[in-house]
């Protein structure tokens, strides 16, 4: 993240970011998180100047579940976290979360990142 924090939503999201490790307020100026060469590559490849992607609030729970299931050392925590996060929700809502996580796992772009072709 480089530049000024413009909205309260940005400030709250950045304040929760464990990598940043600080409370951020609207109007704060932040230093770049990556060298200029890396930021230029991100701009070229993805059309945005920052590697950070803000998740919509509706994507928070699916992201937590996805981040557990993709790692061997945390996969066993998926079911307990799923139950904790969805305890008061109906079966349709729980099934929707599972569909979102599986949809992400099966997305061709995500699959390509997680399982890149061997370099020859």
PATIGU-678754 format. One record per atom (N, C-alpha, C): residue in one letter; atom name; z negated, x, y; residue number from 1; chain. Coordinates in Angstrom, 2 decimals, m for minus. Each point is the difference from the previous one (the first is absolute). Layout:
! PATIGU-678754
{"a","CA",{Z,X,Y},NUM,"A"}
...
! end
This chain:
! PATIGU-678754
{"x","N",{0.00,0.86,m1.17},1,"A"}
{"x","CA",{0.00,m0.86,1.17},1,"A"}
{"x","C",{0.00,0.90,1.22},1,"A"}
{"x","N",{0.87,m0.27,0.93},2,"A"}
{"x","CA",{0.10,0.79,1.20},2,"A"}
{"x","C",{0.15,m0.96,1.17},2,"A"}
{"x","N",{m0.75,0.22,1.05},3,"A"}
{"x","CA",{0.14,m0.83,1.18},3,"A"}
{"x","C",{m1.24,m0.83,0.24},3,"A"}
{"x","N",{0.22,m1.05,0.78},4,"A"}
{"x","CA",{m1.11,m0.85,0.41},4,"A"}
{"x","C",{m0.17,m1.18,m0.95},4,"A"}
{"x","N",{m1.24,m0.37,m0.22},5,"A"}
{"x","CA",{m0.32,m1.20,m0.77},5,"A"}
{"x","C",{0.18,m1.17,0.96},5,"A"}
{"x","N",{0.91,m0.92,m0.36},6,"A"}
{"x","CA",{0.39,m1.04,0.93},6,"A"}
{"x","C",{m0.66,m1.34,m0.23},6,"A"}
{"x","N",{m0.45,m0.29,m1.22},7,"A"}
{"x","CA",{m0.56,m1.32,m0.28},7,"A"}
{"x","C",{m1.35,0.12,m0.70},7,"A"}
{"x","N",{m0.77,m1.07,0.08},8,"A"}
{"x","CA",{m1.29,m0.04,m0.70},8,"A"}
{"x","C",{0.21,0.09,m1.52},8,"A"}
{"x","N",{1.09,m0.62,m0.50},9,"A"}
{"x","CA",{0.29,0.06,m1.43},9,"A"}
{"x","C",{0.24,1.45,m0.44},9,"A"}
{"x","N",{0.75,0.77,0.80},10,"A"}
{"x","CA",{0.22,1.42,m0.31},10,"A"}
{"x","C",{m1.33,0.75,0.00},10,"A"}
{"x","N",{m0.81,m0.26,1.01},11,"A"}
{"x","CA",{m1.28,0.70,0.12},11,"A"}
{"x","C",{m0.89,m0.28,m1.22},11,"A"}
{"x","N",{m0.06,m1.25,m0.42},12,"A"}
{"x","CA",{m0.82,m0.35,m1.15},12,"A"}
{"x","C",{0.53,0.64,m1.27},12,"A"}
{"x","N",{1.32,m0.05,m0.21},13,"A"}
{"x","CA",{0.59,0.58,m1.21},13,"A"}
{"x","C",{m0.23,1.51,m0.03},13,"A"}
{"x","N",{0.18,0.67,1.12},14,"A"}
{"x","CA",{m0.20,1.45,0.04},14,"A"}
{"x","C",{m1.46,0.36,m0.18},14,"A"}
{"x","N",{m0.89,m0.81,0.52},15,"A"}
{"x","CA",{m1.43,0.27,m0.16},15,"A"}
{"x","C",{m0.43,m0.10,m1.46},15,"A"}
{"x","N",{0.70,m0.82,m0.79},16,"A"}
{"x","CA",{m0.32,m0.13,m1.43},16,"A"}
{"x","C",{0.66,1.09,m0.85},16,"A"}
{"x","N",{0.91,0.75,0.57},17,"A"}
{"x","CA",{0.75,1.02,m0.75},17,"A"}
{"x","C",{m0.91,1.18,m0.33},17,"A"}
{"x","N",{m0.30,0.22,m1.28},18,"A"}
{"x","CA",{m0.91,1.10,m0.35},18,"A"}
{"x","C",{0.59,1.38,0.31},18,"A"}
{"x","N",{1.32,0.10,0.06},19,"A"}
{"x","CA",{0.61,1.30,0.30},19,"A"}
{"x","C",{m0.20,0.39,1.47},19,"A"}
{"x","N",{m0.08,m1.00,0.86},20,"A"}
{"x","CA",{m0.21,0.28,1.42},20,"A"}
{"x","C",{m1.46,0.30,0.28},20,"A"}
{"x","N",{m0.90,m0.75,m0.63},21,"A"}
{"x","CA",{m1.42,0.29,0.07},21,"A"}
{"x","C",{m0.63,m0.16,1.38},21,"A"}
{"x","N",{0.46,m0.98,0.77},22,"A"}
{"x","CA",{m0.58,m0.22,1.31},22,"A"}
{"x","C",{0.22,m1.44,0.45},22,"A"}
{"x","N",{m0.80,m0.42,0.96},23,"A"}
{"x","CA",{0.18,m1.31,0.60},23,"A"}
{"x","C",{1.03,0.14,1.11},23,"A"}
{"x","N",{0.96,m0.91,0.00},24,"A"}
{"x","CA",{1.11,0.06,0.95},24,"A"}
{"x","C",{m0.04,m1.25,0.88},24,"A"}
{"x","N",{0.31,0.17,1.27},25,"A"}
{"x","CA",{0.01,m1.12,0.94},25,"A"}
{"x","C",{1.38,m0.12,0.64},25,"A"}
{"x","N",{0.30,m1.20,0.50},26,"A"}
{"x","CA",{1.25,m0.21,0.73},26,"A"}
{"x","C",{0.04,0.98,1.17},26,"A"}
{"x","N",{1.13,0.65,0.16},27,"A"}
{"x","CA",{0.17,0.98,1.07},27,"A"}
{"x","C",{m0.24,1.44,m0.43},27,"A"}
{"x","N",{m0.61,0.20,m1.16},28,"A"}
{"x","CA",{m0.19,1.37,m0.50},28,"A"}
{"x","C",{1.35,0.66,m0.26},28,"A"}
{"x","N",{0.07,1.28,0.25},29,"A"}
{"x","CA",{1.20,0.77,m0.31},29,"A"}
{"x","C",{m0.29,0.85,m1.24},29,"A"}
{"x","N",{0.86,m0.12,m0.99},30,"A"}
{"x","CA",{m0.19,0.72,m1.25},30,"A"}
{"x","C",{1.03,1.11,m0.15},30,"A"}
{"x","N",{m0.43,1.08,m0.59},31,"A"}
{"x","CA",{0.89,1.12,m0.28},31,"A"}
{"x","C",{0.87,m0.32,m1.21},31,"A"}
{"x","N",{1.16,0.64,m0.12},32,"A"}
{"x","CA",{0.84,m0.22,m1.18},32,"A"}
{"x","C",{m0.75,0.36,m1.28},32,"A"}
{"x","N",{0.26,m0.76,m1.06},33,"A"}
{"x","CA",{m0.67,0.23,m1.28},33,"A"}
{"x","C",{0.79,0.96,m0.88},33,"A"}
{"x","N",{1.22,0.29,0.39},34,"A"}
{"x","CA",{0.88,0.87,m0.78},34,"A"}
{"x","C",{0.74,0.93,0.95},34,"A"}
{"x","N",{0.50,1.13,m0.52},35,"A"}
{"x","CA",{0.81,0.88,0.85},35,"A"}
{"x","C",{1.28,m0.71,0.45},35,"A"}
{"x","N",{0.56,0.43,1.11},36,"A"}
{"x","CA",{1.20,m0.62,0.56},36,"A"}
{"x","C",{1.14,m0.04,m1.02},36,"A"}
{"x","N",{0.13,1.03,m0.83},37,"A"}
{"x","CA",{1.09,0.03,m0.97},37,"A"}
{"x","C",{m0.14,m1.13,m1.03},37,"A"}
{"x","N",{m1.23,m0.28,m0.42},38,"A"}
{"x","CA",{m0.24,m1.08,m0.96},38,"A"}
{"x","C",{0.25,m1.35,0.67},38,"A"}
{"x","N",{m0.46,m0.16,1.24},39,"A"}
{"x","CA",{0.21,m1.26,0.71},39,"A"}
{"x","C",{1.49,m0.25,0.23},39,"A"}
{"x","N",{0.77,1.05,0.28},40,"A"}
{"x","CA",{1.45,m0.14,0.17},40,"A"}
{"x","C",{0.66,m0.44,m1.30},40,"A"}
{"x","N",{m0.46,0.55,m1.12},41,"A"}
{"x","CA",{0.55,m0.39,m1.30},41,"A"}
{"x","C",{m0.31,m1.47,m0.30},41,"A"}
{"x","N",{m1.21,m0.43,0.31},42,"A"}
{"x","CA",{m0.38,m1.41,m0.21},42,"A"}
{"x","C",{0.86,m0.91,0.87},42,"A"}
{"x","N",{0.22,0.41,1.24},43,"A"}
{"x","CA",{0.85,m0.78,0.90},43,"A"}
{"x","C",{1.41,m0.12,m0.57},43,"A"}
{"x","N",{0.53,1.10,m0.49},44,"A"}
{"x","CA",{1.36,0.01,m0.54},44,"A"}
{"x","C",{0.11,m0.85,m1.28},44,"A"}
{"x","N",{m0.96,0.14,m0.90},45,"A"}
{"x","CA",{0.07,m0.69,m1.28},45,"A"}
{"x","C",{m0.39,m1.47,0.08},45,"A"}
{"x","N",{m0.98,m0.33,0.85},46,"A"}
{"x","CA",{m0.55,m1.35,m0.01},46,"A"}
{"x","C",{0.19,m0.77,1.30},46,"A"}
{"x","N",{0.52,0.67,1.03},47,"A"}
{"x","CA",{0.25,m0.69,1.25},47,"A"}
{"x","C",{m1.23,m0.31,0.82},47,"A"}
{"x","N",{m1.09,0.70,m0.26},48,"A"}
{"x","CA",{m1.21,m0.18,0.79},48,"A"}
{"x","C",{m0.62,1.38,0.24},48,"A"}
{"x","N",{m0.65,0.19,1.13},49,"A"}
{"x","CA",{m0.50,1.33,0.34},49,"A"}
{"x","C",{m1.34,0.37,m0.62},49,"A"}
{"x","N",{m0.58,m0.90,m0.77},50,"A"}
{"x","CA",{m1.35,0.23,m0.52},50,"A"}
{"x","C",{m0.03,m0.32,m1.48},50,"A"}
{"x","N",{m0.71,0.81,m0.80},51,"A"}
{"x","CA",{m0.08,m0.30,m1.43},51,"A"}
{"x","C",{m0.90,m1.19,m0.31},51,"A"}
{"x","N",{m0.84,m0.38,0.94},52,"A"}
{"x","CA",{m0.96,m1.08,m0.22},52,"A"}
{"x","C",{0.73,m1.34,m0.03},52,"A"}
{"x","N",{m0.39,m0.83,m0.95},53,"A"}
{"x","CA",{0.54,m1.35,m0.09},53,"A"}
{"x","C",{m1.19,m0.95,0.05},53,"A"}
{"x","N",{0.02,m0.88,0.98},54,"A"}
{"x","CA",{m1.08,m0.98,0.13},54,"A"}
{"x","C",{0.26,m1.14,m0.98},54,"A"}
{"x","N",{m0.96,m0.27,m0.84},55,"A"}
{"x","CA",{0.11,m1.11,m0.94},55,"A"}
{"x","C",{m0.41,m1.29,0.69},55,"A"}
{"x","N",{0.70,m1.06,m0.31},56,"A"}
{"x","CA",{m0.45,m1.31,0.45},56,"A"}
{"x","C",{m1.31,m0.31,m0.71},56,"A"}
{"x","N",{m0.90,m0.73,0.63},57,"A"}
{"x","CA",{m1.27,m0.32,m0.66},57,"A"}
{"x","C",{0.17,m0.60,m1.40},57,"A"}
{"x","N",{1.06,m0.78,m0.19},58,"A"}
{"x","CA",{0.24,m0.61,m1.31},58,"A"}
{"x","C",{0.33,1.03,m1.07},58,"A"}
{"x","N",{0.36,1.20,0.39},59,"A"}
{"x","CA",{0.35,1.04,m0.96},59,"A"}
{"x","C",{m1.18,0.91,m0.34},59,"A"}
{"x","N",{m1.15,m0.19,0.63},60,"A"}
{"x","CA",{m1.14,0.88,m0.24},60,"A"}
{"x","C",{m0.50,m0.02,m1.43},60,"A"}
{"x","N",{m0.23,m1.19,m0.54},61,"A"}
{"x","CA",{m0.49,m0.10,m1.37},61,"A"}
{"x","C",{1.04,0.47,m1.01},61,"A"}
{"x","N",{1.27,m0.42,0.11},62,"A"}
{"x","CA",{0.99,0.54,m0.95},62,"A"}
{"x","C",{0.09,1.53,0.07},62,"A"}
{"x","N",{m0.12,0.56,1.20},63,"A"}
{"x","CA",{0.06,1.46,0.11},63,"A"}
{"x","C",{m1.19,0.66,m0.71},63,"A"}
{"x","N",{m1.19,m0.56,0.17},64,"A"}
{"x","CA",{m1.16,0.56,m0.69},64,"A"}
{"x","C",{0.21,m0.01,m1.51},64,"A"}
{"x","N",{0.50,m1.11,m0.50},65,"A"}
{"x","CA",{0.23,m0.12,m1.44},65,"A"}
{"x","C",{1.11,0.94,m0.46},65,"A"}
{"x","N",{1.08,0.06,0.76},66,"A"}
{"x","CA",{1.12,0.89,m0.34},66,"A"}
{"x","C",{m0.46,1.45,m0.03},66,"A"}
{"x","N",{m0.79,0.40,0.98},67,"A"}
{"x","CA",{m0.42,1.40,0.07},67,"A"}
{"x","C",{m0.90,0.38,m1.17},67,"A"}
{"x","N",{m0.70,m0.96,m0.57},68,"A"}
{"x","CA",{m0.81,0.28,m1.19},68,"A"}
{"x","C",{0.86,0.11,m1.25},68,"A"}
{"x","N",{0.95,m0.90,m0.13},69,"A"}
{"x","CA",{0.73,m0.10,m1.26},69,"A"}
{"x","C",{1.00,1.16,m0.18},69,"A"}
{"x","N",{0.41,0.64,1.08},70,"A"}
{"x","CA",{1.00,1.07,m0.15},70,"A"}
{"x","C",{m0.61,1.33,m0.42},70,"A"}
{"x","N",{m1.31,0.11,0.05},71,"A"}
{"x","CA",{m0.64,1.27,m0.36},71,"A"}
{"x","C",{m0.76,m0.13,m1.31},71,"A"}
{"x","N",{0.23,0.94,m0.88},72,"A"}
{"x","CA",{m0.68,m0.01,m1.30},72,"A"}
{"x","C",{m1.51,0.00,0.14},72,"A"}
{"x","N",{m0.52,0.76,0.95},73,"A"}
{"x","CA",{m1.45,0.15,0.12},73,"A"}
{"x","C",{m0.70,m1.20,0.63},73,"A"}
{"x","N",{0.74,m0.94,0.56},74,"A"}
{"x","CA",{m0.64,m1.17,0.60},74,"A"}
{"x","C",{0.47,m1.32,m0.61},74,"A"}
{"x","N",{0.96,0.06,m0.91},75,"A"}
{"x","CA",{0.57,m1.22,m0.57},75,"A"}
{"x","C",{m1.06,m0.91,m0.63},75,"A"}
{"x","N",{m1.02,0.58,m0.60},76,"A"}
{"x","CA",{m1.04,m0.81,m0.65},76,"A"}
{"x","C",{m0.82,m0.83,1.00},76,"A"}
{"x","N",{0.10,0.32,1.27},77,"A"}
{"x","CA",{m0.73,m0.74,1.03},77,"A"}
{"x","C",{0.77,m1.22,0.48},77,"A"}
{"x","N",{1.26,m0.16,m0.46},78,"A"}
{"x","CA",{0.84,m1.09,0.48},78,"A"}
{"x","C",{m0.64,m1.37,m0.28},78,"A"}
{"x","N",{m0.36,m0.26,m1.24},79,"A"}
{"x","CA",{m0.53,m1.32,m0.37},79,"A"}
{"x","C",{m1.29,m0.31,0.75},79,"A"}
{"x","N",{m0.99,0.91,0.04},80,"A"}
{"x","CA",{m1.21,m0.33,0.77},80,"A"}
{"x","C",{0.28,m0.25,1.49},80,"A"}
{"x","N",{0.89,0.79,0.61},81,"A"}
{"x","CA",{0.31,m0.22,1.41},81,"A"}
{"x","C",{0.75,m1.31,0.18},81,"A"}
{"x","N",{0.94,m0.27,m0.89},82,"A"}
{"x","CA",{0.74,m1.27,0.08},82,"A"}
{"x","C",{m0.96,m1.18,m0.04},82,"A"}
{"x","N",{m0.94,0.04,m0.92},83,"A"}
{"x","CA",{m0.97,m1.10,m0.11},83,"A"}
{"x","C",{m0.87,m0.09,1.25},83,"A"}
{"x","N",{m0.41,1.13,0.53},84,"A"}
{"x","CA",{m0.84,0.00,1.20},84,"A"}
{"x","C",{0.76,m0.53,1.22},84,"A"}
{"x","N",{1.26,0.36,0.12},85,"A"}
{"x","CA",{0.79,m0.39,1.17},85,"A"}
{"x","C",{0.49,m1.44,m0.07},85,"A"}
{"x","N",{0.11,m0.55,m1.20},86,"A"}
{"x","CA",{0.59,m1.32,m0.15},86,"A"}
{"x","C",{m0.95,m1.03,m0.59},86,"A"}
{"x","N",{m1.28,0.32,m0.05},87,"A"}
{"x","CA",{m0.97,m0.87,m0.64},87,"A"}
{"x","C",{0.03,m1.44,0.46},87,"A"}
{"x","N",{0.19,m0.26,1.28},88,"A"}
{"x","CA",{m0.02,m1.37,0.50},88,"A"}
{"x","C",{1.37,m0.64,0.12},88,"A"}
{"x","N",{1.02,0.69,m0.47},89,"A"}
{"x","CA",{1.36,m0.52,0.15},89,"A"}
{"x","C",{0.45,m0.75,m1.25},89,"A"}
{"x","N",{0.92,m0.91,0.20},90,"A"}
{"x","CA",{0.56,m0.76,m1.11},90,"A"}
{"x","C",{0.98,0.84,m0.81},90,"A"}
{"x","N",{0.42,m0.55,m1.12},91,"A"}
{"x","CA",{0.89,0.75,m0.89},91,"A"}
{"x","C",{1.36,0.27,0.64},91,"A"}
{"x","N",{0.49,m0.89,0.85},92,"A"}
{"x","CA",{1.29,0.23,0.67},92,"A"}
{"x","C",{m0.08,1.20,0.93},92,"A"}
{"x","N",{m1.08,0.11,0.75},93,"A"}
{"x","CA",{m0.16,1.13,0.92},93,"A"}
{"x","C",{m0.13,1.31,m0.79},93,"A"}
{"x","N",{m0.77,m0.02,m1.08},94,"A"}
{"x","CA",{m0.15,1.21,m0.82},94,"A"}
{"x","C",{1.32,0.40,m0.63},94,"A"}
{"x","N",{0.74,m0.98,m0.50},95,"A"}
{"x","CA",{1.31,0.29,m0.59},95,"A"}
{"x","C",{0.95,0.56,1.07},95,"A"}
{"x","N",{m0.09,m0.51,1.21},96,"A"}
{"x","CA",{0.84,0.52,1.09},96,"A"}
{"x","C",{m0.29,1.46,0.30},96,"A"}
{"x","N",{m1.28,0.38,m0.02},97,"A"}
{"x","CA",{m0.35,1.41,0.20},97,"A"}
{"x","C",{0.58,0.88,m1.09},97,"A"}
{"x","N",{m0.13,m0.45,m1.23},98,"A"}
{"x","CA",{0.56,0.78,m1.12},98,"A"}
{"x","C",{1.51,0.13,0.15},98,"A"}
{"x","N",{0.67,m1.08,0.38},99,"A"}
{"x","CA",{1.47,0.06,0.21},99,"A"}
{"x","C",{0.36,1.01,1.09},99,"A"}
{"x","N",{m0.78,0.05,1.07},100,"A"}
{"x","CA",{0.29,0.95,1.08},100,"A"}
{"x","C",{m0.18,1.43,m0.47},100,"A"}
{"x","N",{m1.07,0.26,m0.75},101,"A"}
{"x","CA",{m0.24,1.35,m0.51},101,"A"}
{"x","C",{1.10,0.39,m0.98},101,"A"}
{"x","N",{0.34,m0.88,m0.93},102,"A"}
{"x","CA",{1.05,0.30,m0.97},102,"A"}
{"x","C",{1.37,0.12,0.67},102,"A"}
{"x","N",{0.23,m0.82,1.01},103,"A"}
{"x","CA",{1.26,0.11,0.74},103,"A"}
{"x","C",{0.15,1.36,0.66},103,"A"}
{"x","N",{m1.09,0.50,0.53},104,"A"}
{"x","CA",{0.02,1.33,0.61},104,"A"}
{"x","C",{0.21,1.07,m1.05},104,"A"}
{"x","N",{m0.72,m0.10,m1.11},105,"A"}
{"x","CA",{0.16,0.99,m1.08},105,"A"}
{"x","C",{1.42,0.03,m0.53},105,"A"}
{"x","N",{0.66,m1.16,m0.03},106,"A"}
{"x","CA",{1.35,m0.09,m0.56},106,"A"}
{"x","C",{1.10,0.16,1.04},106,"A"}
{"x","N",{m0.35,0.17,1.24},107,"A"}
{"x","CA",{1.00,0.19,1.05},107,"A"}
{"x","C",{0.76,1.31,m0.25},107,"A"}
{"x","N",{1.33,m0.02,0.04},108,"A"}
{"x","CA",{0.77,1.22,m0.29},108,"A"}
{"x","C",{m0.34,1.17,0.92},108,"A"}
{"x","N",{m0.24,m0.27,1.28},109,"A"}
{"x","CA",{m0.32,1.09,0.93},109,"A"}
{"x","C",{m1.36,0.62,m0.33},109,"A"}
{"x","N",{m0.99,m0.85,m0.27},110,"A"}
{"x","CA",{m1.33,0.49,m0.36},110,"A"}
{"x","C",{0.08,0.76,m1.33},110,"A"}
{"x","N",{0.73,m0.55,m0.96},111,"A"}
{"x","CA",{0.15,0.67,m1.30},111,"A"}
{"x","C",{0.63,1.38,0.19},111,"A"}
{"x","N",{0.99,0.10,0.88},112,"A"}
{"x","CA",{0.65,1.29,0.26},112,"A"}
{"x","C",{m0.95,1.02,0.62},112,"A"}
{"x","N",{m0.91,m0.47,0.82},113,"A"}
{"x","CA",{m0.98,0.91,0.61},113,"A"}
{"x","C",{m1.02,0.45,m1.04},113,"A"}
{"x","N",{m0.43,m0.95,m0.82},114,"A"}
{"x","CA",{m1.03,0.33,m1.00},114,"A"}
{"x","C",{0.56,0.80,m1.17},114,"A"}
{"x","N",{1.28,m0.17,m0.28},115,"A"}
{"x","CA",{0.63,0.68,m1.14},115,"A"}
{"x","C",{1.33,0.61,0.45},115,"A"}
{"x","N",{m0.06,1.04,0.82},116,"A"}
{"x","CA",{1.23,0.60,0.50},116,"A"}
{"x","C",{0.83,0.65,m1.12},116,"A"}
{"x","N",{1.28,0.00,0.21},117,"A"}
{"x","CA",{0.90,0.68,m0.94},117,"A"}
{"x","C",{m0.32,1.50,0.02},117,"A"}
{"x","N",{0.02,0.64,m1.16},118,"A"}
{"x","CA",{m0.24,1.46,m0.01},118,"A"}
{"x","C",{1.05,0.74,0.80},118,"A"}
{"x","N",{m0.43,1.01,0.74},119,"A"}
{"x","CA",{0.93,0.82,0.76},119,"A"}
{"x","C",{0.70,0.95,m0.94},119,"A"}
{"x","N",{1.27,0.13,0.16},120,"A"}
{"x","CA",{0.79,0.87,m0.87},120,"A"}
{"x","C",{0.38,1.27,0.67},120,"A"}
! end
